[in-house]
Amino acid sequence: MEKNEILKKLDKLKEPKILIIGDFAIDEMVFGQTERISREAPVLILQHSETKIILGTASNAAHNISSLNCGKAGAIGVLGDDYYGGVLIKALNDAKINTEFMVVDKTRKTTTKTRISGSCSQSITQQIVRIDRQTKMPLSAEIEAKVIENIKRAIPLYDGVILSDYHLGCLTEKVIRAAIETANAHGKIIVADIQKDMERYKGVTAITPNQPDSEKFLGYFINDEETLKKAGHDFSEKLGLKYTLITRGEKGMVLFENTRGTENMTKIPAFNKKEVFDVTGAGDTVVAAFTLALCAGMSAAEAMVVGNLAASIVIRQFGCHTTNLEELKSELNNIKEI
C-alpha cells in the first residue's frame, strides 16, 4: 500500500452517509474540588466545578462518523422517557447526528454512566465513584417492531450500516436479522462491532473484533502465524464474511479478505505505541473509520489503515474521543511507511 495513494483518498471520507444501529448511551462526567470530610458519614464533600456529557458506546461510533464525514451520520436505538433521554438526544444533535429514527421506550432507562471525580490543589483528578443507569432486558415486542420499522425505512437512505452491540438489549435477534437482510437487499455495506455472541451476525459484510474476544469465540489462542490464518478462515466459514478485521493492541491489526473461498491476509503494525493514555472507545473509532473508508470506495486494506490511524489519535486522550480528516492527514504524513 502506498501512503500517498491513501492520502489522496482521505477527502472521500466526507461523502458516504452511515447509519449506526445499536446500544446508545452517554457518559456524564461530574467534577468537583475536595473541600472536607462530611460530618454525616466518612465521605468527601466536593464543591461542583463542571459536568461534561460525552457520547459513549454506539453514540461514540456515531460521533466518530459525524466528525469524519461532516455530519452525515444517523442513529437507530432506544432511549427512556426520562431526563437523560433528553440529554442523549441533545448530545447527538449537537454532534450533527440525525436522531429522527430513535425510539422512545417508557419502560427503559436511558443508558447513562455517571462518573464523579474529585481533585485538590495537591493532587490529580481521581474518579471516586461510578453510577450506572441502564436496562439490559431485551426490547419488548412493541418497541422491537418500531425499531425494525425504522430500520427498513432508514437503511435505503444511507450508504453503509454499523451494528454496535454493547449487550444492552437493543440488538435482538429480530433486529439484527432485519438490519442484515435489509442492508443486503439494498446492496449496503454492513459492519458489526461485537464482543460476544458473534454467531448472531452471520451475513454481515465485516466484523471488527479484538483478539481476546476473537479467541473466546473461536475457542483457541491466536499465538502464531498458523493460528492467525486459521482464525481468518474460521471466521469466514462460521459467519460468511467478506472481511474480518482483528485488532491486536500493540501488535497492530490483521485483515482477512474472503475471495472465492480463500482468505487473503494483510497485517499492519500499531501506528502509535508510545502515547497511549486511554484505549476507551478505540474500538468504536476503528469500526467507524473502517466502515466509512469502505463505503468511500477504498480497498479493505486501505480502510484498515484508516481505522488504525484514527485509533492511534484518539487513544492519546482520556475517555471517548473523536478525530477528523485534518488530524488523519497529519498523522499519515508523520508515518514513514505502512
Solvent accessible surface area in square Angstrom, and as a share of the most:
residue,aa,sasa,rsa
1,M,102,0.46
2,E,116,0.52
3,K,47,0.20
4,N,92,0.47
5,E,76,0.34
6,I,1,0.00
7,L,46,0.23
8,K,148,0.63
9,K,54,0.23
10,L,0,0.00
11,D,65,0.34
12,K,92,0.39
13,L,0,0.00
14,K,79,0.33
15,E,118,0.53
16,P,5,0.03
17,K,80,0.34
18,I,0,0.00
19,L,0,0.00
20,I,0,0.00
21,I,0,0.00
22,G,0,0.00
23,D,6,0.03
24,F,5,0.02
25,A,2,0.01
26,I,0,0.00
27,D,15,0.08
28,E,20,0.09
29,M,34,0.15
30,V,31,0.18
31,F,45,0.19
32,G,3,0.03
33,Q,89,0.40
34,T,44,0.25
35,E,93,0.42
36,R,125,0.46
37,I,103,0.52
38,S,13,0.09
39,R,233,0.85
40,E,166,0.74
41,A,44,0.34
42,P,129,0.81
43,V,83,0.48
44,L,83,0.41
45,I,47,0.24
46,L,45,0.22
47,Q,100,0.44
48,H,117,0.52
49,S,65,0.42
50,E,77,0.35
51,T,62,0.36
52,K,98,0.41
53,I,66,0.34
54,I,41,0.21
55,L,8,0.04
56,G,2,0.02
57,T,12,0.07
58,A,0,0.00
59,S,0,0.00
60,N,1,0.01
61,A,0,0.00
62,A,0,0.00
63,H,56,0.25
64,N,0,0.00
65,I,0,0.00
66,S,6,0.04
67,S,36,0.23
68,L,0,0.00
69,N,0,0.00
70,C,84,0.50
71,G,23,0.22
72,K,74,0.31
73,A,3,0.02
74,G,0,0.00
75,A,0,0.00
76,I,0,0.00
77,G,0,0.00
78,V,19,0.11
79,L,10,0.05
80,G,2,0.02
81,D,92,0.48
82,D,61,0.32
83,Y,158,0.60
84,Y,32,0.12
85,G,2,0.02
86,G,47,0.45
87,V,25,0.15
88,L,0,0.00
89,I,45,0.23
90,K,131,0.55
91,A,17,0.13
92,L,0,0.00
93,N,75,0.38
94,D,96,0.50
95,A,15,0.12
96,K,144,0.61
97,I,3,0.02
98,N,54,0.28
99,T,23,0.13
100,E,115,0.52
101,F,5,0.02
102,M,22,0.10
103,V,10,0.06
104,V,74,0.42
105,D,4,0.02
106,K,165,0.70
107,T,119,0.69
108,R,21,0.08
109,K,118,0.50
110,T,2,0.01
111,T,12,0.07
112,T,0,0.00
113,K,42,0.18
114,T,6,0.04
115,R,43,0.16
116,I,46,0.23
117,S,9,0.06
118,G,6,0.06
119,S,16,0.10
120,C,50,0.30
121,S,111,0.72
122,Q,166,0.74
123,S,60,0.39
124,I,135,0.69
125,T,72,0.42
126,Q,112,0.50
127,Q,99,0.44
128,I,85,0.43
129,V,71,0.41
130,R,104,0.38
131,I,77,0.39
132,D,60,0.31
133,R,73,0.27
134,Q,52,0.23
135,T,31,0.18
136,K,127,0.54
137,M,137,0.61
138,P,87,0.55
139,L,13,0.07
140,S,55,0.35
141,A,83,0.65
142,E,117,0.53
143,I,13,0.06
144,E,22,0.10
145,A,58,0.45
146,K,90,0.38
147,V,0,0.00
148,I,30,0.15
149,E,100,0.45
150,N,16,0.08
151,I,0,0.00
152,K,117,0.50
153,R,129,0.47
154,A,0,0.00
155,I,0,0.00
156,P,52,0.33
157,L,102,0.51
158,Y,9,0.03
159,D,62,0.32
160,G,0,0.00
161,V,0,0.00
162,I,0,0.00
163,L,0,0.00
164,S,0,0.00
165,D,3,0.01
166,Y,63,0.24
167,H,46,0.20
168,L,17,0.08
169,G,16,0.15
170,C,1,0.01
171,L,7,0.03
172,T,17,0.10
173,E,91,0.41
174,K,133,0.56
175,V,0,0.00
176,I,0,0.00
177,R,80,0.29
178,A,10,0.08
179,A,0,0.00
180,I,2,0.01
181,E,108,0.48
182,T,15,0.09
183,A,0,0.00
184,N,79,0.40
185,A,87,0.67
186,H,95,0.42
187,G,68,0.66
188,K,40,0.17
189,I,46,0.23
190,I,0,0.00
191,V,0,0.00
192,A,0,0.00
193,D,20,0.10
194,I,2,0.01
195,Q,76,0.34
196,K,111,0.47
197,D,63,0.33
198,M,0,0.00
199,E,101,0.45
200,R,47,0.17
201,Y,0,0.00
202,K,113,0.48
203,G,27,0.26
204,V,2,0.01
205,T,21,0.12
206,A,0,0.00
207,I,0,0.00
208,T,8,0.05
209,P,2,0.01
210,N,64,0.33
211,Q,24,0.11
212,P,78,0.49
213,D,21,0.11
214,S,0,0.00
215,E,28,0.13
216,K,162,0.69
217,F,48,0.20
218,L,19,0.09
219,G,66,0.64
220,Y,51,0.19
221,F,150,0.62
222,I,3,0.02
223,N,105,0.54
224,D,75,0.39
225,E,81,0.36
226,E,137,0.61
227,T,28,0.16
228,L,2,0.01
229,K,111,0.47
230,K,97,0.41
231,A,0,0.00
232,G,0,0.00
233,H,81,0.36
234,D,21,0.11
235,F,0,0.00
236,S,9,0.06
237,E,115,0.52
238,K,101,0.43
239,L,1,0.01
240,G,47,0.45
241,L,3,0.02
242,K,113,0.48
243,Y,30,0.11
244,T,3,0.02
245,L,0,0.00
246,I,0,0.00
247,T,24,0.14
248,R,38,0.14
249,G,61,0.59
250,E,131,0.59
251,K,123,0.52
252,G,3,0.03
253,M,10,0.05
254,V,0,0.00
255,L,0,0.00
256,F,5,0.02
257,E,48,0.22
258,N,48,0.25
259,T,72,0.42
260,R,240,0.88
261,G,55,0.53
262,T,80,0.47
263,E,35,0.15
264,N,76,0.39
265,M,51,0.23
266,T,40,0.23
267,K,98,0.42
268,I,8,0.04
269,P,72,0.45
270,A,20,0.16
271,F,34,0.14
272,N,15,0.08
273,K,128,0.54
274,K,194,0.82
275,E,87,0.39
276,V,67,0.39
277,F,116,0.48
278,D,33,0.17
279,V,100,0.58
280,T,63,0.37
281,G,17,0.16
282,A,16,0.13
283,G,41,0.39
284,D,3,0.01
285,T,0,0.00
286,V,6,0.04
287,V,0,0.00
288,A,0,0.00
289,A,0,0.00
290,F,0,0.00
291,T,0,0.00
292,L,0,0.00
293,A,0,0.00
294,L,13,0.07
295,C,27,0.16
296,A,15,0.12
297,G,66,0.63
298,M,10,0.04
299,S,56,0.36
300,A,3,0.02
301,A,14,0.11
302,E,19,0.09
303,A,0,0.00
304,M,0,0.00
305,V,0,0.00
306,V,0,0.00
307,G,0,0.00
308,N,8,0.04
309,L,0,0.00
310,A,0,0.00
311,A,12,0.09
312,S,4,0.03
313,I,14,0.07
314,V,4,0.02
315,I,19,0.10
316,R,67,0.24
317,Q,70,0.31
318,F,147,0.61
319,G,20,0.19
320,C,15,0.09
321,H,62,0.28
322,T,32,0.19
323,T,3,0.02
324,N,62,0.32
325,L,15,0.08
326,E,121,0.54
327,E,70,0.32
328,L,0,0.00
329,K,45,0.19
330,S,58,0.37
331,E,17,0.08
332,L,0,0.00
333,N,85,0.44
334,N,112,0.57
335,I,22,0.11
336,K,193,0.82
337,E,140,0.63
338,I,50,0.25
